[in-house]
Amino acid sequence: MTLNTETDHYFMQVALELAQQAQEYGEVPVGAVVVRHGVIVGRGYNRPISTADPTAHAEIIAMRDAGGHIANYRLLGCTLYVTLEPCVMCIGAIFHSRIQRLVYAAADPKTGACGSVIDLPAETRLNHHLLVDAGIMAPDAGALLKQFFAQRRNATERSKHES
């Protein structure tokens, strides 16, 4: 475990603020930031619904932003902070970008690819390896997700009763 509590909390808080932006747009509240040398070089939040793009996950958007910012598709020496455990698609992109470290908040028991469903970062046969730290500010991220899905379920129930 390589957590620097103060620094990691700061950057995860920024990711949580981005997750709240996603929620404001009706997206699943997931936010991400890419940090290089202590500076945020990429930001993203979930946008697959609003963009009609299944790849528009927070991590992908943050890495695209970072690549544009540093003018390189290799994000060497960077840390990605994300509020939810990455899925298979996102961890694949993380590998290809050569992110050095991944820090995520809440585990994803349905699609998590960093230990919850499958643990791709632990796969020694893959050509890239990164440090993974999990659970920082997990209660905050988990509460945001639970609130979002509870509101969505309530809206669905209301619409059923109104029909």
TORKOL-4160 file (C-alpha; in steps of 0.2 Angstrom, whole numbers, padded with zeros to 4 digits, m for minus):
163
<pt num="1" X="0000" Y="0000" Z="0000"/>
<pt num="2" X="0007" Y="0017" Z="m0005"/>
<pt num="3" X="m0006" Y="0029" Z="0001"/>
<pt num="4" X="m0001" Y="0046" Z="0005"/>
<pt num="5" X="m0017" Y="0050" Z="0015"/>
<pt num="6" X="m0017" Y="0069" Z="0013"/>
<pt num="7" X="m0012" Y="0070" Z="m0005"/>
<pt num="8" X="m0023" Y="0055" Z="m0010"/>
<pt num="9" X="m0038" Y="0062" Z="m0001"/>
<pt num="10" X="m0036" Y="0079" Z="m0009"/>
<pt num="11" X="m0036" Y="0071" Z="m0027"/>
<pt num="12" X="m0050" Y="0059" Z="m0023"/>
<pt num="13" X="m0061" Y="0073" Z="m0017"/>
<pt num="14" X="m0058" Y="0082" Z="m0034"/>
<pt num="15" X="m0064" Y="0065" Z="m0042"/>
<pt num="16" X="m0079" Y="0065" Z="m0030"/>
<pt num="17" X="m0084" Y="0082" Z="m0036"/>
<pt num="18" X="m0083" Y="0077" Z="m0054"/>
<pt num="19" X="m0094" Y="0062" Z="m0049"/>
<pt num="20" X="m0107" Y="0074" Z="m0042"/>
<pt num="21" X="m0106" Y="0083" Z="m0059"/>
<pt num="22" X="m0110" Y="0067" Z="m0068"/>
<pt num="23" X="m0125" Y="0064" Z="m0056"/>
<pt num="24" X="m0131" Y="0082" Z="m0060"/>
<pt num="25" X="m0132" Y="0077" Z="m0079"/>
<pt num="26" X="m0141" Y="0060" Z="m0075"/>
<pt num="27" X="m0126" Y="0050" Z="m0077"/>
<pt num="28" X="m0120" Y="0036" Z="m0065"/>
<pt num="29" X="m0109" Y="0047" Z="m0053"/>
<pt num="30" X="m0091" Y="0042" Z="m0056"/>
<pt num="31" X="m0077" Y="0054" Z="m0057"/>
<pt num="32" X="m0058" Y="0053" Z="m0061"/>
<pt num="33" X="m0043" Y="0063" Z="m0062"/>
<pt num="34" X="m0025" Y="0060" Z="m0069"/>
<pt num="35" X="m0011" Y="0067" Z="m0059"/>
<pt num="36" X="0007" Y="0070" Z="m0064"/>
<pt num="37" X="0020" Y="0077" Z="m0053"/>
<pt num="38" X="0007" Y="0083" Z="m0041"/>
<pt num="39" X="m0003" Y="0092" Z="m0054"/>
<pt num="40" X="m0020" Y="0087" Z="m0061"/>
<pt num="41" X="m0017" Y="0085" Z="m0080"/>
<pt num="42" X="m0034" Y="0076" Z="m0084"/>
<pt num="43" X="m0052" Y="0076" Z="m0078"/>
<pt num="44" X="m0067" Y="0066" Z="m0082"/>
<pt num="45" X="m0084" Y="0060" Z="m0076"/>
<pt num="46" X="m0096" Y="0047" Z="m0083"/>
<pt num="47" X="m0104" Y="0053" Z="m0099"/>
<pt num="48" X="m0110" Y="0038" Z="m0109"/>
<pt num="49" X="m0128" Y="0042" Z="m0108"/>
<pt num="50" X="m0127" Y="0061" Z="m0113"/>
<pt num="51" X="m0114" Y="0057" Z="m0127"/>
<pt num="52" X="m0122" Y="0040" Z="m0133"/>
<pt num="53" X="m0104" Y="0033" Z="m0131"/>
<pt num="54" X="m0102" Y="0017" Z="m0122"/>
<pt num="55" X="m0083" Y="0021" Z="m0120"/>
<pt num="56" X="m0087" Y="0038" Z="m0111"/>
<pt num="57" X="m0082" Y="0032" Z="m0094"/>
<pt num="58" X="m0074" Y="0044" Z="m0082"/>
<pt num="59" X="m0057" Y="0035" Z="m0083"/>
<pt num="60" X="m0057" Y="0036" Z="m0102"/>
<pt num="61" X="m0062" Y="0054" Z="m0102"/>
<pt num="62" X="m0049" Y="0059" Z="m0089"/>
<pt num="63" X="m0035" Y="0049" Z="m0099"/>
<pt num="64" X="m0040" Y="0057" Z="m0115"/>
<pt num="65" X="m0039" Y="0074" Z="m0107"/>
<pt num="66" X="m0022" Y="0070" Z="m0099"/>
<pt num="67" X="m0015" Y="0064" Z="m0116"/>
<pt num="68" X="m0020" Y="0080" Z="m0124"/>
<pt num="69" X="m0013" Y="0090" Z="m0110"/>
<pt num="70" X="0004" Y="0082" Z="m0110"/>
<pt num="71" X="0003" Y="0078" Z="m0129"/>
<pt num="72" X="0007" Y="0060" Z="m0127"/>
<pt num="73" X="m0004" Y="0044" Z="m0126"/>
<pt num="74" X="0008" Y="0037" Z="m0114"/>
<pt num="75" X="0004" Y="0043" Z="m0097"/>
<pt num="76" X="0020" Y="0038" Z="m0089"/>
<pt num="77" X="0023" Y="0043" Z="m0071"/>
<pt num="78" X="0004" Y="0047" Z="m0069"/>
<pt num="79" X="m0008" Y="0042" Z="m0055"/>
<pt num="80" X="m0027" Y="0039" Z="m0059"/>
<pt num="81" X="m0039" Y="0043" Z="m0045"/>
<pt num="82" X="m0057" Y="0036" Z="m0049"/>
<pt num="83" X="m0072" Y="0035" Z="m0037"/>
<pt num="84" X="m0077" Y="0017" Z="m0043"/>
<pt num="85" X="m0066" Y="0002" Z="m0047"/>
<pt num="86" X="m0063" Y="0001" Z="m0065"/>
<pt num="87" X="m0071" Y="m0011" Z="m0077"/>
<pt num="88" X="m0062" Y="m0022" Z="m0089"/>
<pt num="89" X="m0063" Y="m0009" Z="m0103"/>
<pt num="90" X="m0056" Y="0005" Z="m0092"/>
<pt num="91" X="m0042" Y="m0006" Z="m0085"/>
<pt num="92" X="m0037" Y="m0011" Z="m0102"/>
<pt num="93" X="m0035" Y="0007" Z="m0107"/>
<pt num="94" X="m0026" Y="0011" Z="m0091"/>
<pt num="95" X="m0013" Y="m0003" Z="m0096"/>
<pt num="96" X="m0011" Y="0004" Z="m0113"/>
<pt num="97" X="m0009" Y="0022" Z="m0107"/>
<pt num="98" X="0005" Y="0015" Z="m0095"/>
<pt num="99" X="m0003" Y="0024" Z="m0079"/>
<pt num="100" X="0009" Y="0020" Z="m0065"/>
<pt num="101" X="m0003" Y="0020" Z="m0051"/>
<pt num="102" X="m0022" Y="0018" Z="m0049"/>
<pt num="103" X="m0031" Y="0023" Z="m0033"/>
<pt num="104" X="m0050" Y="0020" Z="m0033"/>
<pt num="105" X="m0063" Y="0022" Z="m0019"/>
<pt num="106" X="m0078" Y="0010" Z="m0020"/>
<pt num="107" X="m0077" Y="m0008" Z="m0026"/>
<pt num="108" X="m0088" Y="m0013" Z="m0040"/>
<pt num="109" X="m0095" Y="m0031" Z="m0036"/>
<pt num="110" X="m0104" Y="m0032" Z="m0053"/>
<pt num="111" X="m0090" Y="m0026" Z="m0065"/>
<pt num="112" X="m0075" Y="m0022" Z="m0055"/>
<pt num="113" X="m0059" Y="m0028" Z="m0064"/>
<pt num="114" X="m0047" Y="m0025" Z="m0050"/>
<pt num="115" X="m0052" Y="m0038" Z="m0038"/>
<pt num="116" X="m0070" Y="m0038" Z="m0036"/>
<pt num="117" X="m0075" Y="m0049" Z="m0051"/>
<pt num="118" X="m0058" Y="m0052" Z="m0059"/>
<pt num="119" X="m0041" Y="m0045" Z="m0055"/>
<pt num="120" X="m0032" Y="m0040" Z="m0071"/>
<pt num="121" X="m0019" Y="m0029" Z="m0062"/>
<pt num="122" X="m0013" Y="m0045" Z="m0053"/>
<pt num="123" X="m0011" Y="m0055" Z="m0070"/>
<pt num="124" X="0007" Y="m0057" Z="m0071"/>
<pt num="125" X="0006" Y="m0063" Z="m0090"/>
<pt num="126" X="0001" Y="m0045" Z="m0095"/>
<pt num="127" X="0014" Y="m0033" Z="m0101"/>
<pt num="128" X="0011" Y="m0019" Z="m0090"/>
<pt num="129" X="0010" Y="m0018" Z="m0071"/>
<pt num="130" X="0004" Y="m0004" Z="m0060"/>
<pt num="131" X="0002" Y="m0001" Z="m0041"/>
<pt num="132" X="m0017" Y="m0002" Z="m0036"/>
<pt num="133" X="m0023" Y="0006" Z="m0020"/>
<pt num="134" X="m0041" Y="0003" Z="m0016"/>
<pt num="135" X="m0054" Y="0010" Z="m0003"/>
<pt num="136" X="m0048" Y="0028" Z="m0001"/>
<pt num="137" X="m0064" Y="0038" Z="0003"/>
<pt num="138" X="m0075" Y="0022" Z="m0001"/>
<pt num="139" X="m0089" Y="0027" Z="0010"/>
<pt num="140" X="m0091" Y="0044" Z="0002"/>
<pt num="141" X="m0091" Y="0036" Z="m0016"/>
<pt num="142" X="m0102" Y="0022" Z="m0010"/>
<pt num="143" X="m0115" Y="0034" Z="m0003"/>
<pt num="144" X="m0115" Y="0044" Z="m0019"/>
<pt num="145" X="m0118" Y="0029" Z="m0029"/>
<pt num="146" X="m0132" Y="0022" Z="m0017"/>
<pt num="147" X="m0141" Y="0038" Z="m0017"/>
<pt num="148" X="m0141" Y="0039" Z="m0036"/>
<pt num="149" X="m0147" Y="0022" Z="m0038"/>
<pt num="150" X="m0160" Y="0024" Z="m0025"/>
<pt num="151" X="m0167" Y="0040" Z="m0033"/>
<pt num="152" X="m0167" Y="0031" Z="m0050"/>
<pt num="153" X="m0177" Y="0016" Z="m0042"/>
<pt num="154" X="m0189" Y="0028" Z="m0034"/>
<pt num="155" X="m0192" Y="0038" Z="m0051"/>
<pt num="156" X="m0195" Y="0021" Z="m0059"/>
<pt num="157" X="m0208" Y="0016" Z="m0046"/>
<pt num="158" X="m0217" Y="0033" Z="m0047"/>
<pt num="159" X="m0218" Y="0031" Z="m0066"/>
<pt num="160" X="m0225" Y="0014" Z="m0064"/>
<pt num="161" X="m0239" Y="0020" Z="m0052"/>
<pt num="162" X="m0243" Y="0035" Z="m0063"/>
<pt num="163" X="m0246" Y="0024" Z="m0079"/>
